[in-house]
Amino acid sequence: MQKRRFFLKGSLAESRWLNRQAHHGWQLTAVRGCHYQFKPAEHVVTVMTEYVPVVALKPLAAQFKPLASYTYERLGVGVVYTGQPVISRRVVTADDKERLKVTRWARDLAINSMNAWVIGLWLLMCAAVFGSAQGNANAVLTNLLLGALGIGGGLMLVGMMMGGHLALRYHRQVRQLIQRTGDRQATWQPTLHIQFHHQTQAPDVSGLTKLGKWLPTMHNQRGDYYFDLRTNLSPIEIRNELQKQLHYQDFTVMSWLGLLTPVK
């Protein structure tokens, strides 16, 4: 039996659907694009998905004989579908880095698809208005044009809502995975401005890399040193950490919105 579904391969939604099929006696045998191949099975198993580097996919498949596998060629990541008895189900957390890469790709794809949908409809609507302006307008054509513009606007709104909802869902998963992996590469972070006052030498921030990325910006002859700090922590959290680790009392933390958080 073959079924067609549009899932992000390896996602929780896909796993839930595959386990419902297994509960009804259908065992997964292959995954090709949006097509899932099944065969009747006597014993119900739990389908578990795990992301692995694509270089490890073939050796892993040869050794453990999974139910199926899928490869994201552009990302260099593979998905392994394995079957386990219901009583011995385990939770996979070792694939967070690969899962983050796939989820980021899915989020970007949702945003780009939404943008393409909106821009495409907008261009069609502009072309319709331009074409109607070149011809002889009458009441019938005007009503048709207004109706087409209304339908186009409605389709744009629907596409924005669906694409935005999907992108937001993936973005929440990306944030959770970033917190677990610490991989903030290509991730926008607010920039805080740290000002150390009346220092005899430049403050040593080499031991504070866990707070974020420190970038020295300038200093003056009065002993004031200015740093930009790219971090996901709040200004209050940064202030407390600096007090505990550097023991400096004369500094100021300014948020990326320009709000001061002075330390007295």
Phi, psi and chi 1 to 4 in degrees:
 res  aa     phi    psi   chi1   chi2   chi3   chi4
   1 MET       -  141.8 -178.8 -175.3   70.2      -
   2 GLN  -125.2  135.6 -179.7  173.6  -77.4      -
   3 LYS  -126.3  151.2  -69.0 -170.3  175.8 -176.4
   4 ARG  -115.7  120.1 -174.9  177.2 -177.6 -178.9
   5 ARG  -141.7  149.6  -67.4  -68.6 -172.0  -82.1
   6 PHE  -105.4   99.0  -64.7   93.7      -      -
   7 PHE  -126.6  153.1  -74.6  112.6      -      -
   8 LEU   -74.6  118.2  176.8   65.1      -      -
   9 LYS   -60.7  128.5  -57.4  -59.3 -178.4  -67.4
  10 GLY    88.9   -0.1      -      -      -      -
  11 SER   -77.7  165.5   64.5      -      -      -
  12 LEU   -66.0  -38.0 -179.4   60.1      -      -
  13 ALA   -62.8  -40.3      -      -      -      -
  14 GLU   -65.4  -43.0 -177.3 -165.7   45.4      -
  15 SER   -61.0  -41.3  -62.1      -      -      -
  16 ARG   -63.1  -42.6  -70.4  172.1  176.8  170.3
  17 TRP   -66.3  -42.6  179.3   73.1      -      -
  18 LEU   -64.0  -36.0  -69.2  174.3      -      -
  19 ASN   -71.2  -30.7  -78.3  -52.2      -      -
  20 ARG   -66.2  -39.3  -74.7 -161.0  -61.9  -90.6
  21 GLN   -64.7  -40.9  -55.3  -53.3  -50.3      -
  22 ALA   -64.8  -36.5      -      -      -      -
  23 HIS   -64.0  -28.9 -178.1   72.9      -      -
  24 HIS   -90.7   10.1  -70.6   90.7      -      -
  25 GLY    93.3   17.8      -      -      -      -
  26 TRP  -115.5  119.6  -66.3  101.2      -      -
  27 GLN   -98.3  133.9  177.6  179.2  -53.5      -
  28 LEU   -68.4  136.2  178.9   68.9      -      -
  29 THR  -123.7  -25.0   58.7      -      -      -
  30 ALA  -161.7  151.3      -      -      -      -
  31 VAL  -130.4  119.6  178.5      -      -      -
  32 ARG  -132.5  101.3  -61.7 -178.2 -178.1   88.7
  33 GLY    64.9 -122.7      -      -      -      -
  34 CYS   -96.1    9.7   58.0      -      -      -
  35 HIS  -103.8  131.4  -62.0  -80.8      -      -
  36 TYR  -117.6  127.5  -65.0   82.4      -      -
  37 GLN  -102.2  135.2 -165.5   72.8   33.2      -
  38 PHE  -129.4  160.8  -62.1   90.1      -      -
  39 LYS  -139.2  153.1   69.6  175.8 -176.9 -180.0
  40 PRO   -62.6  142.4  -20.4   32.6      -      -
  41 ALA  -136.2  141.7      -      -      -      -
  42 GLU   -81.4  -35.2  -62.9 -179.5   -2.3      -
  43 HIS  -107.0  131.8  -56.9  -73.1      -      -
  44 VAL   -79.8  129.0  176.7      -      -      -
  45 VAL  -124.4  158.5  -64.2      -      -      -
  46 THR   -90.8  126.8  -62.6      -      -      -
  47 VAL   -87.0  124.0  179.4      -      -      -
  48 MET  -118.7  135.7 -175.7 -171.6   68.6      -
  49 THR  -110.0  143.8   60.4      -      -      -
  50 GLU  -145.8  135.2 -176.9  174.1    1.5      -
  51 TYR   -87.8  137.2  -69.1  101.6      -      -
  52 VAL  -138.6  154.9  -63.1      -      -      -
  53 PRO   -60.3  144.7  -22.1   32.5      -      -
  54 VAL   -64.3  -26.2   70.4      -      -      -
  55 VAL   -69.2  -23.1  -65.6      -      -      -
  56 ALA   -96.0   -0.9      -      -      -      -
  57 LEU   -68.9  -49.0 -176.7   58.6      -      -
  58 LYS   -65.6  -48.0  -71.9 -175.0  178.2  179.8
  59 PRO   -59.1  -38.1  -23.7   34.4      -      -
  60 LEU   -67.2  -41.5 -172.8   64.6      -      -
  61 ALA   -65.6  -37.2      -      -      -      -
  62 ALA   -69.6  -31.5      -      -      -      -
  63 GLN   -84.8  -42.2 -178.2  177.2    0.2      -
  64 PHE  -105.9   -8.5  -65.5  100.2      -      -
  65 LYS    51.9   66.4  -60.8  -66.8 -172.2  -59.8
  66 PRO   -69.6  167.7   27.5  -34.6      -      -
  67 LEU   -64.1  -41.3  -59.4  175.9      -      -
  68 ALA  -163.4  172.8      -      -      -      -
  69 SER  -150.9  160.6   62.7      -      -      -
  70 TYR  -145.3  147.4 -178.6   84.2      -      -
  71 THR  -124.2  128.9  -57.1      -      -      -
  72 TYR   -90.4   96.0  -71.6   98.1      -      -
  73 GLU   -61.4  -42.6  -63.8  -69.6  -11.1      -
  74 ARG   -69.2  -27.3  -66.2  178.4   55.6 -174.4
  75 LEU   -95.9  -14.2  -57.5  177.7      -      -
  76 GLY    69.2   31.5      -      -      -      -
  77 VAL  -128.3  138.4  175.4      -      -      -
  78 GLY  -115.8  156.1      -      -      -      -
  79 VAL  -116.0  128.2 -175.0      -      -      -
  80 VAL  -109.6  128.7  178.0      -      -      -
  81 TYR  -106.4  115.4  -60.2   83.2      -      -
  82 THR  -119.1  153.3   56.9      -      -      -
  83 GLY  -110.4  132.0      -      -      -      -
  84 GLN  -131.4  150.9  -66.1 -176.7  -30.3      -
  85 PRO   -58.5  146.3  -23.6   33.3      -      -
  86 VAL   -58.8  -35.4  177.6      -      -      -
  87 ILE   -75.9  -14.4   59.5  174.3      -      -
  88 SER  -117.6   30.7   63.2      -      -      -
  89 ARG   -68.9  136.4 -176.6  178.9 -179.4 -178.3
  90 ARG  -118.1  158.6   65.8 -174.3 -179.6   92.3
  91 VAL  -101.5  129.9  179.0      -      -      -
  92 VAL   -95.6  124.5  176.2      -      -      -
  93 THR  -129.7   -4.3   57.3      -      -      -
  94 ALA   -80.0   -5.6      -      -      -      -
  95 ASP  -104.1   23.1   63.8  -15.2      -      -
  96 ASP   -61.7  -37.1  -76.7  -17.6      -      -
  97 LYS   -65.6  -45.0  -70.1 -173.8  176.6 -180.0
  98 GLU   -67.9  -37.8  -70.8   77.6   15.7      -
  99 ARG   -64.2  -37.3 -171.7  174.4  -63.9  -87.1
 100 LEU   -64.0  -41.5  174.2   59.6      -      -
 101 LYS   -62.3  -43.9 -175.3 -176.1  -64.5 -173.8
 102 VAL   -68.5  -41.1  173.1      -      -      -
 103 THR   -68.1  -37.6  -50.0      -      -      -
 104 ARG   -60.8  -43.6  -85.6  176.2  170.3  162.7
 105 TRP   -61.6  -42.4  170.0   81.4      -      -
 106 ALA   -64.7  -40.0      -      -      -      -
 107 ARG   -62.9  -45.8  179.5 -168.5   60.2 -175.4
 108 ASP   -63.4  -38.5  -64.7  -17.7      -      -
 109 LEU   -64.4  -40.8  179.7   62.2      -      -
 110 ALA   -64.1  -41.9      -      -      -      -
 111 ILE   -66.7  -44.9  -66.1  174.7      -      -
 112 ASN   -65.3  -38.7  -67.2  -24.9      -      -
 113 SER   -65.4  -41.3  -60.1      -      -      -
 114 MET   -62.1  -44.2  177.3 -177.2   65.0      -
 115 ASN   -63.2  -42.7  -68.3  -22.3      -      -
 116 ALA   -63.5  -39.6      -      -      -      -
 117 TRP   -62.9  -47.7  174.9  -97.6      -      -
 118 VAL   -66.7  -45.4  172.2      -      -      -
 119 ILE   -65.9  -41.1  -66.9  173.3      -      -
 120 GLY   -60.8  -46.0      -      -      -      -
 121 LEU   -65.0  -38.5  -73.3  174.5      -      -
 122 TRP   -62.9  -42.2  175.0 -103.5      -      -
 123 LEU   -65.1  -39.6  -68.0  176.9      -      -
 124 LEU   -62.9  -40.9  -71.6  175.9      -      -
 125 MET   -66.2  -40.5  -67.3  166.0   63.1      -
 126 CYS   -64.1  -40.6  -68.4      -      -      -
 127 ALA   -64.1  -38.4      -      -      -      -
 128 ALA   -65.1  -41.9      -      -      -      -
 129 VAL   -65.9  -42.8  172.9      -      -      -
 130 PHE   -65.1  -41.3 -179.9   77.3      -      -
 131 GLY   -65.9  -38.6      -      -      -      -
 132 SER   -68.1  -29.5   64.4      -      -      -
 133 ALA   -71.9  -22.8      -      -      -      -
 134 GLN   -82.8  -18.3  -59.5  -59.2  -45.8      -
 135 GLY  -102.9 -174.0      -      -      -      -
 136 ASN   -85.6  114.7  -64.1  -35.8      -      -
 137 ALA   -79.4  140.4      -      -      -      -
 138 ASN  -141.9  177.8   54.0   54.9      -      -
 139 ALA   -63.0  -38.7      -      -      -      -
 140 VAL   -67.1  -48.2  176.0      -      -      -
 141 LEU   -64.0  -37.0  -68.3  178.2      -      -
 142 THR   -64.4  -42.7  -59.8      -      -      -
 143 ASN   -64.8  -40.3  -70.0  -27.0      -      -
 144 LEU   -63.6  -41.2  -71.6  175.9      -      -
 145 LEU   -64.3  -44.9  176.4   62.7      -      -
 146 LEU   -63.7  -39.9  -67.4  175.9      -      -
 147 GLY   -64.0  -42.2      -      -      -      -
 148 ALA   -64.6  -40.0      -      -      -      -
 149 LEU   -65.6  -38.5  -67.4  178.2      -      -
 150 GLY   -64.6  -42.4      -      -      -      -
 151 ILE   -64.9  -42.6  -66.3  174.4      -      -
 152 GLY   -62.2  -42.1      -      -      -      -
 153 GLY   -63.8  -39.6      -      -      -      -
 154 GLY   -64.8  -41.8      -      -      -      -
 155 LEU   -64.7  -37.3  -68.6  175.2      -      -
 156 MET   -61.6  -44.0  -73.6  175.7   59.0      -
 157 LEU   -63.9  -43.0 -178.0   60.4      -      -
 158 VAL   -62.2  -44.5  171.1      -      -      -
 159 GLY   -62.3  -39.9      -      -      -      -
 160 MET   -65.9  -40.4  -68.3  171.9   62.5      -
 161 MET   -67.4  -44.9  -66.9  177.4   61.5      -
 162 MET   -68.4  -46.7  -66.0  179.8   61.5      -
 163 GLY   -65.4  -40.3      -      -      -      -
 164 GLY   -65.1  -40.4      -      -      -      -
 165 HIS   -63.3  -43.6  173.6   73.6      -      -
 166 LEU   -66.7  -44.0 -167.6   60.6      -      -
 167 ALA   -63.8  -39.2      -      -      -      -
 168 LEU   -65.9  -38.6 -178.6   59.9      -      -
 169 ARG   -63.8  -44.6 -174.5  174.8   68.0 -178.0
 170 TYR   -66.5  -35.9  -72.1  137.7      -      -
 171 HIS   -64.3  -38.4  179.5   65.5      -      -
 172 ARG   -63.3  -39.6  -70.8  170.5  177.6  166.3
 173 GLN   -66.3  -38.4  -64.0  177.1   18.2      -
 174 VAL   -61.6  -43.6  166.4      -      -      -
 175 ARG   -61.5  -42.1  -69.9 -178.1   59.2 -175.2
 176 GLN   -64.2  -41.2  -65.9  174.5   -4.8      -
 177 LEU   -70.0  -34.2  -69.8  168.5      -      -
 178 ILE   -63.9  -40.2  -73.2  175.7      -      -
 179 GLN   -65.0  -34.6  -68.8  176.9   -5.4      -
 180 ARG   -79.1  -35.5  -65.9 -151.1  -63.4  -99.3
 181 THR   -96.2  -24.8   62.8      -      -      -
 182 GLY    75.4    8.3      -      -      -      -
 183 ASP   -85.6   99.5 -178.7    6.4      -      -
 184 ARG  -106.0   19.2  -66.8  179.6  170.7   83.2
 185 GLN   -64.7  135.7 -175.5  177.8    2.0      -
 186 ALA    61.8   24.2      -      -      -      -
 187 THR  -110.9  128.8  -59.2      -      -      -
 188 TRP   -70.5  135.5  178.8   85.0      -      -
 189 GLN  -131.8  141.9  -66.7  176.6  -71.3      -
 190 PRO   -60.9  147.1  -19.2   30.6      -      -
 191 THR  -107.2  116.8  -60.4      -      -      -
 192 LEU   -93.1  152.9  -57.0 -176.9      -      -
 193 HIS  -113.5  116.7  -51.2  -73.1      -      -
 194 ILE  -106.1  128.0  -44.7  -61.7      -      -
 195 GLN  -121.1  117.1  -55.6  170.5   10.4      -
 196 PHE   -99.2  127.9  -63.7   96.9      -      -
 197 HIS  -109.6  146.6  -54.3  -67.8      -      -
 198 HIS    55.2   48.4  -50.8  107.2      -      -
 199 GLN   -98.7  140.8  -55.4  -61.4  -45.2      -
 200 THR   -78.0  -21.5   57.1      -      -      -
 201 GLN  -151.1  169.6   59.2 -177.2   -0.5      -
 202 ALA   -64.1  131.3      -      -      -      -
 203 PRO   -60.0  139.4  -21.0   32.2      -      -
 204 ASP   -87.2  107.5 -177.0   12.8      -      -
 205 VAL  -107.3   12.7  -63.8      -      -      -
 206 SER   -65.3  -26.8   58.9      -      -      -
 207 GLY   -90.6   10.2      -      -      -      -
 208 LEU  -116.3   23.7  -59.7  172.5      -      -
 209 THR   -66.0  -23.0   54.4      -      -      -
 210 LYS   -68.0  -19.2   70.1  175.1 -174.9  177.6
 211 LEU   -77.2  -23.0  -59.4 -178.6      -      -
 212 GLY   150.8 -164.2      -      -      -      -
 213 LYS   -99.5  119.7 -175.3  175.5 -177.8 -179.9
 214 TRP   -93.2  132.8  -69.2   83.4      -      -
 215 LEU  -130.5  109.1  -59.6  171.8      -      -
 216 PRO   -67.3  136.5   22.5  -30.8      -      -
 217 THR  -112.2  -47.6   56.6      -      -      -
 218 MET  -166.6  167.2   60.4  176.3  -68.3      -
 219 HIS  -153.3  164.0   70.3  -83.2      -      -
 220 ASN  -128.8  179.0   55.9   34.8      -      -
 221 GLN   -72.6  -14.2  -64.2 -180.0  -10.4      -
 222 ARG   -81.9   -0.5  -64.4 -168.3  -59.0  -91.0
 223 GLY    87.2   22.1      -      -      -      -
 224 ASP   -94.7  125.2  -61.4  -29.8      -      -
 225 TYR  -117.6  135.1  -70.4   82.6      -      -
 226 TYR  -118.4  132.3  -60.4   83.6      -      -
 227 PHE  -129.1  147.0  -69.6   82.4      -      -
 228 ASP  -100.3  135.1  -75.5  -14.3      -      -
 229 LEU  -124.3  113.6  175.4   61.1      -      -
 230 ARG   -89.9  115.7  -64.5  176.3 -177.8  172.4
 231 THR  -157.3  160.8  179.2      -      -      -
 232 ASN   -97.6   -2.0  -71.2  -35.4      -      -
 233 LEU   -79.8  156.5  -60.3  177.5      -      -
 234 SER   -80.1  161.1   67.8      -      -      -
 235 PRO   -57.6  -37.3  -26.4   34.9      -      -
 236 ILE   -65.5  -40.7  -64.3  178.1      -      -
 237 GLU   -65.0  -40.7  -69.4  173.6  -38.7      -
 238 ILE   -63.6  -43.3  -66.1  -62.7      -      -
 239 ARG   -60.1  -45.2 -178.1 -168.8   64.3 -172.6
 240 ASN   -65.2  -40.2  -66.1  -23.1      -      -
 241 GLU   -66.3  -39.8  -72.7  -65.0  -33.8      -
 242 LEU   -65.2  -39.0  -69.6  177.7      -      -
 243 GLN   -63.7  -38.3  -75.5 -179.6  -38.2      -
 244 LYS   -75.4  -37.8  -72.0 -171.0  -63.3 -175.2
 245 GLN   -97.5  -33.9  -60.8 -167.6   36.1      -
 246 LEU  -101.8  -22.4  -67.9 -177.8      -      -
 247 HIS    61.5   23.4  -54.4  -69.2      -      -
 248 TYR   -84.1  137.8  -67.5  145.6      -      -
 249 GLN  -108.3  -15.6  -63.3  -61.5  -38.5      -
 250 ASP  -109.1   76.3 -166.2    6.3      -      -
 251 PHE  -148.5  164.6   66.3   84.9      -      -
 252 THR  -132.9  137.8  -57.7      -      -      -
 253 VAL  -111.0  123.4  178.5      -      -      -
 254 MET  -115.1  128.2 -179.3 -178.5  -65.9      -
 255 SER   -72.5  168.9   73.7      -      -      -
 256 TRP   -68.6  -13.9   63.6  -77.7      -      -
 257 LEU   -87.1   -3.7  -66.1  174.2      -      -
 258 GLY    90.3   13.4      -      -      -      -
 259 LEU   -91.7  133.6  -57.9  176.9      -      -
 260 LEU   -83.6  141.5  -70.1  172.9      -      -
 261 THR  -127.7   78.2  -51.7      -      -      -
 262 PRO   -73.2  152.1   27.9  -33.3      -      -
 263 VAL  -108.9  124.5  175.3      -      -      -
 264 LYS  -100.8      -  -60.2  179.3 -180.0  179.1
